Amino acid sequence: MSGTVPLYSTLAARALDAHATRLLGGDSYTLMQRAGQVAWRHVLMHWPDAQRIVVVCGPGSNGGDGYVLARHAHRAGRAVDVVHLHEHGPANPVAQRACTDYVAAGGRVTLFDGALPVAGLVVDALFGIGFSRAPEAGSHALIDAINAQAVPVFSLDVPSGVDADRGGVPGVAVVATRTLQFIARHAGLHTGDALEYTGVLSLDDLDVPAEAFDGVQTHASLLDQDALALWLLPRRRNTHKGESGHVLCIGGDDGSGGAVALCADAALRAGAGLVSVATRAVHVSAILARRPEAMVRGVESSEDLAPMLARAGVIAIGPGLGQGDWARALLQQALRSGRPLVVDADALNLLASTPQALHDAVLTPHPGEAARLLDCTTAEIQSDRFNAARAIAQRHACVVVLKGAGTIVAAPDGVLQVIDAGNPGMAVGGMGDVLTGVIAALRAQGLSAFDAASAGALLHALAGDAAAWDGQRGLLPSDLMPHLRRLANP
């Protein structure tokens, strides 16, 4: 559907290669030649003036693609040096065929001796999509040498050293200027640490017949701005505020009123018909002065919260909540209310100590909170963000939004979405509070938990990108508010 792009696992990508090879006559060298030729065209498009090219070839099929590119570059009159690590050269017959054809055309191959030849462009064809471990000493040194070059680096299919399934980087990896994926987009290149290494991502399907995709399961879907129109439909002319839902924002312990105020602001800007705020009495005046449209009440006990819960349609809890007795009492009452929930921040930290099924809820952890929910380290979360999001969703029987670069939305049944938006300027306190309000507002307007989480995470990230037009450093959560309103009306 429009606005969504399928992402594939390594296992699925290999199945696609096999299906495509069969459909193209059964010779896998056909696909390799197509990949190398397309990669050479990519070089001509983006680096037409590169006269000296170093192609680093590994022993597998990725290296074979590099040999084909090198042959085209050599025949075009470029000075080409192919560098590899091992004297025995390619480890499979198809890659060996590509190497033989390159040498027969007059190309030269040299062993890596600790330094790379001078070049205007380095092509990384060292490791392919199946590489998921830390590189060994020789490979480590070769990757370091690639990264030391003060020239553009072009990676074929995946930057060597990046786990194309999980998005992690278990050791050292090539920092690419551009990465060209073949046939299908690899899920791991769109989230987490991988985003530091891929540079500009492109895809070429190598003119593979559409039938090759039949029966091949996607790993996730990538959501871009066009997807918003799938969920944010124009309102009826004869509508009223009740149709847009009532969000109750709970949080703001002493000294943290700004967090719940941001949450309420975002819920209003994302289209909620009514927004109430339950917070410490000391924050009531400040929040009303900031946002008179919100209905704010001082809540000092769980009994004070009961009438607000009775009127609410959706509850957003966690921003500035704290982890004391007040917070625990309000969270327990919210959990017992039976209302749809969006759970963030301190509410997640409290939930980590008493795991439970939440069903009609959305959890919005950052990697640190996700680590507490799964009782592991943040590094473990970041090494496999897909599995982490899925594991939390299954443990709590609800939808999860794992925040960070390449935000992931996971359903309890394992369905995954990746948000293709957002920027480093959004790494500032309060951004998560805004996201909580946005998701709660969309849930209140009738979207399912999974759709509200997906649309809300995308809307939030796109608003962050729009707000960062004047620069990422110094971006504030409140800067997103006018963009939320505009983008929520596609």
C-alpha positions as CSV (number, residue, x, y, z in Angstrom):
1,M,0.0,0.0,0.0
2,S,1.1,3.6,-0.6
3,G,3.5,4.9,2.0
4,T,4.8,1.5,3.0
5,V,7.9,-0.3,1.7
6,P,8.6,-4.0,2.4
7,L,11.8,-4.9,4.3
8,Y,13.3,-8.3,4.2
9,S,15.4,-10.5,6.4
10,T,18.6,-12.1,5.2
11,L,16.9,-15.5,4.9
12,A,14.2,-13.9,2.7
13,A,16.8,-12.1,0.6
14,R,18.5,-15.4,-0.1
15,A,15.2,-17.0,-1.1
16,L,14.6,-14.0,-3.5
17,D,18.1,-14.6,-5.0
18,A,17.3,-18.2,-5.5
19,H,13.9,-17.6,-7.0
20,A,15.3,-14.9,-9.3
21,T,18.1,-17.1,-10.5
22,R,15.6,-19.8,-11.4
23,L,13.3,-17.4,-13.2
24,L,16.3,-16.0,-15.1
25,G,17.5,-19.4,-16.4
26,G,19.2,-21.0,-13.5
27,D,22.7,-19.3,-13.8
28,S,23.4,-17.3,-10.7
29,Y,26.2,-15.5,-12.6
30,T,23.4,-13.6,-14.5
31,L,22.3,-11.9,-11.3
32,M,25.9,-11.2,-10.3
33,Q,26.6,-9.5,-13.6
34,R,23.4,-7.4,-13.3
35,A,24.4,-6.3,-9.8
36,G,27.9,-5.4,-10.9
37,Q,26.7,-3.5,-13.9
38,V,24.1,-1.6,-12.0
39,A,26.7,-0.7,-9.3
40,W,29.0,0.6,-12.1
41,R,26.1,2.8,-13.4
42,H,25.7,4.0,-9.8
43,V,29.3,5.0,-9.8
44,L,28.9,6.9,-13.1
45,M,25.9,8.7,-11.7
46,H,27.3,9.8,-8.4
47,W,31.1,9.9,-8.9
48,P,31.6,10.5,-12.7
49,D,35.0,12.1,-12.2
50,A,36.5,9.2,-10.1
51,Q,39.4,8.1,-12.3
52,R,41.2,5.9,-9.8
53,I,39.0,3.3,-8.1
54,V,39.9,0.8,-5.4
55,V,37.5,-2.2,-5.2
56,V,37.8,-4.2,-2.0
57,C,36.5,-7.7,-2.7
58,G,35.7,-10.4,-0.2
59,P,35.6,-14.1,-0.8
60,G,31.8,-14.5,-1.4
61,S,29.1,-13.3,-3.7
62,N,29.5,-9.7,-2.6
63,G,33.1,-9.8,-3.7
64,G,31.9,-11.3,-7.0
65,D,29.7,-8.2,-7.5
66,G,32.7,-6.1,-6.9
67,Y,34.8,-8.0,-9.5
68,V,32.0,-7.3,-12.1
69,L,32.0,-3.6,-11.3
70,A,35.8,-3.5,-11.5
71,R,35.7,-5.1,-14.9
72,H,33.3,-2.4,-16.2
73,A,35.4,0.3,-14.7
74,H,38.6,-1.1,-16.2
75,R,37.0,-1.3,-19.6
76,A,35.8,2.3,-19.3
77,G,39.4,3.4,-18.9
78,R,39.5,3.9,-15.2
79,A,42.6,3.0,-13.1
80,V,41.3,0.1,-11.0
81,D,42.9,-1.8,-8.2
82,V,41.1,-4.8,-6.8
83,V,42.3,-5.6,-3.3
84,H,41.4,-8.7,-1.3
85,L,42.6,-10.4,1.9
86,H,43.4,-14.0,1.1
87,E,45.7,-15.5,-1.4
88,H,43.2,-18.2,-2.4
89,G,40.7,-15.5,-3.6
90,P,37.0,-16.1,-4.1
91,A,35.5,-19.0,-2.1
92,N,32.6,-19.9,-4.4
93,P,32.7,-20.7,-8.1
94,V,30.4,-17.9,-9.2
95,A,32.6,-15.2,-7.5
96,Q,35.6,-17.0,-9.0
97,R,34.1,-16.7,-12.4
98,A,33.7,-13.0,-11.9
99,C,37.3,-12.7,-10.8
100,T,38.5,-14.7,-13.8
101,D,36.6,-12.5,-16.2
102,Y,38.0,-9.4,-14.6
103,V,41.6,-10.7,-14.8
104,A,41.0,-11.9,-18.4
105,A,39.9,-8.3,-19.3
106,G,43.3,-7.1,-18.1
107,G,42.4,-6.2,-14.5
108,R,44.8,-6.6,-11.6
109,V,44.3,-8.1,-8.2
110,T,46.5,-7.4,-5.2
111,L,46.7,-8.7,-1.6
112,F,46.0,-6.2,1.2
113,D,49.3,-5.3,2.8
114,G,48.1,-2.9,5.5
115,A,47.3,0.1,3.2
116,L,45.1,0.8,0.2
117,P,46.2,2.3,-3.0
118,V,45.5,6.0,-3.6
119,A,42.1,6.4,-5.1
120,G,39.2,8.9,-5.7
121,L,36.6,6.3,-4.8
122,V,36.6,3.1,-2.7
123,V,34.1,0.4,-3.4
124,D,33.3,-1.9,-0.5
125,A,32.4,-5.4,-1.7
126,L,34.0,-7.2,1.3
127,F,31.2,-8.8,3.2
128,G,27.6,-9.4,2.2
129,I,24.3,-9.6,4.0
130,G,25.2,-12.9,5.8
131,F,28.0,-11.4,7.9
132,S,26.8,-10.9,11.5
133,R,29.9,-11.3,13.7
134,A,32.8,-9.0,14.6
135,P,35.4,-9.0,11.9
136,E,38.6,-10.9,12.5
137,A,42.0,-9.1,12.8
138,G,42.8,-9.0,9.1
139,S,39.3,-7.9,8.1
140,H,39.3,-5.4,10.9
141,A,42.5,-3.8,9.6
142,L,41.1,-3.7,6.1
143,I,37.9,-2.0,7.2
144,D,40.0,0.5,9.2
145,A,42.0,1.2,6.1
146,I,38.8,1.8,4.1
147,N,37.5,4.2,6.7
148,A,40.9,6.0,6.8
149,Q,40.5,7.0,3.2
150,A,39.5,10.7,2.8
151,V,37.4,9.8,-0.3
152,P,33.8,8.6,-0.9
153,V,33.0,5.0,0.0
154,F,30.4,3.0,-2.0
155,S,29.1,-0.2,-0.3
156,L,27.5,-2.9,-2.3
157,D,24.3,-4.3,-0.7
158,V,25.5,-3.6,2.9
159,P,28.4,-1.8,4.6
160,S,30.8,-4.5,5.6
161,G,30.5,-5.3,9.3
162,V,26.9,-4.2,9.6
163,D,24.4,-6.9,10.6
164,A,21.8,-6.6,7.8
165,D,19.2,-8.5,9.8
166,R,19.4,-6.7,13.1
167,G,21.0,-3.4,12.4
168,G,23.7,-3.9,15.0
169,V,27.5,-3.5,14.5
170,P,29.2,-6.3,16.5
171,G,32.7,-5.0,15.8
172,V,34.1,-2.5,13.3
173,A,32.2,-1.6,10.1
174,V,32.7,0.4,6.9
175,V,31.3,3.9,7.0
176,A,29.7,4.3,3.6
177,T,28.9,7.4,1.7
178,R,26.3,5.5,-0.2
179,T,24.9,2.0,0.0
180,L,23.2,0.3,-2.9
181,Q,20.9,-2.6,-2.0
182,F,20.1,-5.3,-4.6
183,I,16.6,-6.7,-5.2
184,A,15.2,-6.0,-1.8
185,R,15.6,-3.6,1.1
186,H,17.3,-5.2,4.1
187,A,15.5,-4.6,7.4
188,G,18.6,-4.0,9.6
189,L,19.8,-1.1,7.5
190,H,16.9,1.0,8.5
191,T,17.3,1.1,12.3
192,G,19.8,1.5,15.1
193,D,23.5,1.6,14.7
194,A,23.3,0.7,11.0
195,L,22.1,4.2,10.3
196,E,25.5,5.5,11.3
197,Y,27.2,3.5,8.5
198,T,24.9,3.2,5.5
199,G,25.1,6.8,4.2
200,V,22.5,7.4,1.5
201,L,20.5,4.2,0.9
202,S,19.4,3.2,-2.6
203,L,17.7,0.1,-4.1
204,D,17.9,-1.5,-7.5
205,D,15.7,-4.5,-8.2
206,L,18.0,-5.8,-11.0
207,D,14.9,-6.2,-13.1
208,V,14.0,-9.3,-11.2
209,P,10.6,-10.7,-12.3
210,A,7.8,-9.9,-9.8
211,E,7.1,-13.6,-9.4
212,A,10.3,-13.9,-7.5
213,F,8.6,-12.3,-4.5
214,D,5.7,-14.7,-4.5
215,G,5.6,-16.5,-1.2
216,V,8.5,-14.7,0.3
217,Q,7.6,-13.2,3.7
218,T,8.5,-9.7,4.6
219,H,10.2,-9.0,7.9
220,A,8.8,-5.5,8.5
221,S,7.3,-2.5,6.6
222,L,9.1,0.9,6.3
223,L,6.7,3.8,6.7
224,D,7.2,7.2,5.0
225,Q,5.1,10.4,4.9
226,D,2.7,9.1,2.3
227,A,1.4,6.6,4.9
228,L,-0.2,9.3,7.0
229,A,-3.0,9.6,4.5
230,L,-4.0,6.0,5.2
231,W,-5.0,6.9,8.8
232,L,-5.6,10.6,9.0
233,L,-8.7,11.0,6.9
234,P,-10.6,14.4,6.5
235,R,-13.2,14.9,9.2
236,R,-16.9,15.0,8.5
237,R,-18.4,18.5,8.1
238,N,-21.0,17.7,10.7
239,T,-18.6,16.5,13.4
240,H,-18.3,17.4,17.1
241,K,-15.6,17.3,19.7
242,G,-16.9,14.1,21.2
243,E,-16.1,12.2,18.0
244,S,-12.5,13.1,18.4
245,G,-12.1,11.6,21.8
246,H,-11.2,12.5,25.3
247,V,-7.5,12.0,26.4
248,L,-6.5,12.1,30.0
249,C,-2.9,12.8,30.6
250,I,-1.6,11.6,34.0
251,G,1.8,12.8,35.3
252,G,3.8,15.7,36.6
253,D,5.0,14.9,40.0
254,D,6.6,17.8,42.0
255,G,9.1,19.6,39.7
256,S,8.1,17.7,36.6
257,G,4.9,19.5,35.4
258,G,6.4,20.5,32.1
259,A,6.4,16.8,30.9
260,V,2.7,16.3,31.3
261,A,2.1,19.8,29.9
262,L,3.9,18.8,26.7
263,C,1.9,15.6,26.5
264,A,-1.4,17.5,26.8
265,D,-0.2,20.1,24.2
266,A,0.7,17.4,21.7
267,A,-2.7,15.6,22.3
268,L,-4.5,18.7,21.4
269,R,-2.3,19.5,18.4
270,A,-2.8,15.9,17.1
271,G,-6.5,16.4,17.1
272,A,-8.0,15.1,20.4
273,G,-11.4,16.7,21.0
274,L,-10.9,17.0,24.7
275,V,-7.8,16.8,26.9
276,S,-7.7,16.6,30.6
277,V,-4.6,16.7,32.9
278,A,-4.3,15.0,36.2
279,T,-1.2,16.3,38.0
280,R,0.1,17.7,41.3
281,A,-1.9,20.7,42.4
282,V,1.2,22.9,42.3
283,H,1.3,22.6,38.5
284,V,-2.3,23.5,37.7
285,S,-2.0,27.2,37.3
286,A,1.2,27.0,35.2
287,I,-0.4,24.4,32.8
288,L,-3.6,26.4,32.5
289,A,-1.7,29.6,31.7
290,R,0.3,27.7,29.0
291,R,-2.7,25.9,27.5
292,P,-6.1,27.1,28.6
293,E,-7.8,24.6,26.3
294,A,-6.7,21.8,28.7
295,M,-8.9,20.8,31.7
296,V,-6.4,20.6,34.5
297,R,-7.0,19.2,38.0
298,G,-4.8,18.8,41.0
299,V,-4.7,15.1,42.0
300,E,-3.1,14.2,45.3
301,S,-4.6,10.8,45.7
302,S,-6.0,7.9,43.7
303,E,-9.5,8.9,44.9
304,D,-9.1,12.3,43.3
305,L,-8.4,10.6,40.0
306,A,-11.6,8.4,39.9
307,P,-14.0,11.0,38.4
308,M,-11.4,11.9,35.7
309,L,-11.0,8.3,34.7
310,A,-14.7,7.9,34.4
311,R,-14.9,10.6,31.8
312,A,-11.8,9.8,29.8
313,G,-11.7,7.7,26.6
314,V,-7.9,7.1,26.5
315,I,-5.3,7.5,29.2
316,A,-1.7,8.7,28.6
317,I,0.3,8.0,31.7
318,G,4.0,8.5,32.6
319,P,5.3,11.9,31.6
320,G,6.9,13.3,34.7
321,L,5.1,10.7,36.8
322,G,8.0,9.8,39.1
323,Q,8.3,6.5,40.8
324,G,7.1,7.3,44.3
325,D,4.0,6.2,46.2
326,W,1.9,8.9,44.4
327,A,3.0,7.5,41.0
328,R,2.4,3.9,41.9
329,A,-1.1,4.6,43.2
330,L,-2.1,6.5,40.1
331,L,-0.6,3.9,37.7
332,Q,-2.5,1.0,39.5
333,Q,-5.8,2.9,39.2
334,A,-5.2,3.6,35.5
335,L,-4.3,0.0,34.9
336,R,-7.6,-1.1,36.6
337,S,-9.7,1.4,34.7
338,G,-10.2,-0.7,31.6
339,R,-9.4,2.3,29.3
340,P,-7.0,2.1,26.4
341,L,-3.5,3.2,27.6
342,V,-0.4,4.9,26.3
343,V,2.3,4.2,28.8
344,D,5.6,6.1,28.8
345,A,8.6,7.2,31.0
346,D,8.3,6.5,34.7
347,A,5.2,4.4,34.2
348,L,7.3,2.1,32.2
349,N,9.9,1.9,34.9
350,L,7.3,1.0,37.4
351,L,5.8,-1.5,35.0
352,A,9.2,-3.2,34.7
353,S,9.1,-4.3,38.3
354,T,5.6,-5.9,37.9
355,P,5.3,-7.3,34.4
356,Q,1.8,-7.9,33.3
357,A,-0.4,-8.3,30.2
358,L,-1.9,-4.9,29.2
359,H,-3.7,-5.9,26.0
360,D,-5.3,-2.6,24.8
361,A,-2.2,-0.5,25.4
362,V,0.7,1.1,23.7
363,L,4.1,1.1,25.4
364,T,6.7,3.7,24.2
365,P,10.1,2.8,25.7
366,H,13.4,4.3,24.7
367,P,16.3,1.7,24.7
368,G,17.1,2.2,28.4
369,E,13.5,1.6,29.4
370,A,13.3,-1.3,27.0
371,A,16.3,-2.8,28.8
372,R,14.6,-2.5,32.1
373,L,11.4,-4.1,30.7
374,L,13.4,-7.1,29.4
375,D,15.9,-7.2,32.3
376,C,18.9,-6.9,30.0
377,T,21.4,-4.2,28.9
378,T,20.8,-1.3,26.6
379,A,23.6,-2.6,24.3
380,E,21.6,-5.9,24.0
381,I,18.5,-3.9,23.0
382,Q,20.4,-1.9,20.4
383,S,22.1,-5.0,18.9
384,D,18.7,-6.4,17.9
385,R,16.0,-3.7,18.0
386,F,13.5,-5.8,16.1
387,N,13.7,-8.8,18.5
388,A,13.6,-6.4,21.5
389,A,10.5,-4.7,20.4
390,R,8.8,-8.0,19.5
391,A,9.8,-9.5,22.9
392,I,8.3,-6.6,24.9
393,A,5.1,-6.7,22.8
394,Q,4.7,-10.4,23.5
395,R,5.6,-10.1,27.2
396,H,3.0,-7.4,27.8
397,A,0.5,-8.5,25.1
398,C,0.3,-5.1,23.7
399,V,1.7,-2.7,21.1
400,V,5.2,-1.4,21.6
401,V,7.0,1.7,20.1
402,L,10.7,1.2,20.6
403,K,12.0,4.8,20.2
404,G,15.4,5.8,18.7
405,A,17.0,6.1,15.3
406,G,14.7,4.0,13.1
407,T,11.8,3.8,15.6
408,I,10.2,0.3,15.5
409,V,6.5,-0.4,16.1
410,A,5.7,-4.0,17.1
411,A,2.4,-5.8,17.6
412,P,2.0,-8.8,19.9
413,D,1.5,-11.0,16.9
414,G,5.0,-10.1,15.6
415,V,4.0,-7.5,12.9
416,L,6.7,-4.8,12.7
417,Q,6.8,-1.3,11.2
418,V,9.9,1.0,10.9
419,I,9.6,4.7,10.9
420,D,11.5,6.3,8.0
421,A,11.7,9.8,9.6
422,G,13.3,11.6,12.5
423,N,16.6,13.2,13.2
424,P,19.3,13.4,15.9
425,G,18.0,16.8,17.1
426,M,15.1,14.9,18.6
427,A,17.4,13.4,21.2
428,V,16.3,15.8,24.0
429,G,14.2,15.6,27.1
430,G,10.5,16.0,26.5
431,M,10.3,14.5,23.0
432,G,8.9,11.3,24.3
433,D,6.2,13.2,26.2
434,V,5.1,14.7,22.9
435,L,5.0,11.3,21.3
436,T,2.8,10.0,24.1
437,G,0.3,12.7,23.6
438,V,0.2,12.3,19.8
439,I,-0.4,8.5,20.0
440,A,-3.1,9.0,22.7
441,A,-4.9,11.6,20.5
442,L,-4.9,9.3,17.5
443,R,-6.2,6.4,19.7
444,A,-8.9,8.6,21.0
445,Q,-9.9,9.5,17.4
446,G,-10.7,5.9,16.7
447,L,-7.5,4.3,15.4
448,S,-6.6,0.8,16.7
449,A,-3.7,0.6,19.1
450,F,-1.3,-0.6,16.4
451,D,-2.4,2.0,13.9
452,A,-2.4,4.8,16.4
453,A,1.2,3.8,17.4
454,S,2.3,3.6,13.8
455,A,0.7,6.8,12.7
456,G,1.7,8.6,15.8
457,A,5.3,7.7,15.7
458,L,5.4,8.7,12.0
459,L,3.6,12.0,12.6
460,H,5.9,12.8,15.5
461,A,9.1,12.0,13.5
462,L,8.0,14.0,10.5
463,A,7.1,17.0,12.7
464,G,10.6,16.7,14.2
465,D,12.1,16.8,10.7
466,A,10.1,19.8,9.8
467,A,11.0,21.6,13.0
468,A,14.7,20.8,12.4
469,W,14.7,22.8,9.2
470,D,16.6,25.6,11.0
471,G,19.0,23.2,12.6
472,Q,19.0,20.1,14.7
473,R,21.1,21.2,17.6
474,G,18.8,23.2,20.0
475,L,15.6,21.7,18.7
476,L,12.9,21.7,21.5
477,P,9.9,19.5,21.9
478,S,7.6,22.5,21.8
479,D,9.0,23.4,18.4
480,L,7.0,20.4,17.0
481,M,3.6,21.7,17.9
482,P,2.7,23.8,14.8
483,H,4.1,21.1,12.5
484,L,2.0,18.4,14.3
485,R,-1.1,20.3,13.4
486,R,-0.1,20.9,9.8
487,L,1.0,17.3,9.1
488,A,-2.0,15.8,10.9
489,N,-4.1,17.2,8.0
490,P,-2.6,15.5,4.9
